[in-house]
């Protein structure tokens, strides 16, 4: 009986999403690299925007983890994103014992959190939130992973810590990822450094003074986005002189 209920709910969700699919789905896909060999090559897009997905998530807020798993195993990006939005919402409202279960479920499904929009929607609000007052060494493991998505999860998870004025782990993970080869990691690290700098610019400056010459240009540009034009020029000149 449970399987039939799960299948009914999933079919309803998928039918609902297909009914909202955009004939201009290419406009959504253009934000992702979907070419042969690119990171989103296997992704399918149907053109349902994120605000609409968030509304749908409220309608299906109480689906089970088994149903969420069916969604986040889909080839369709919007189905995976919807499943993660629902999971984030469930985590936020769950009692502590249920939060543990949702966190472990998230960990067991990291292979399905495999595009930048999926990571950026969920990593800080599940992994970051869960690890705030716990051992965080799993982030070091993820930052050293062969999976680019796990490395992005490691740095984006620290966004939750930043919001709580705990910046140390952002700088620790950023240091591990300084030599990463992928531009999506460069952007994510720079983004988190910028967010940390909003809380404590002096701590960011100390980090930049030590590591600017090792940083990819994109990472640095994101990190110094809120600096004065004179400060930006000073740091960018350090790279140009290499």
PyMOL commands that set and color helices and strands:
alter all, ss='L'
color gray80, all
select helices_A, chain A and resi 2-20+26-29+50-59+65-72+77-93+96-108+110-112+116-131+137-143+148-163+168-176+183-199+201-214+217-223+229-240
alter helices_A, ss='H'
color red, helices_A
deselect
rebuild
show_as cartoon
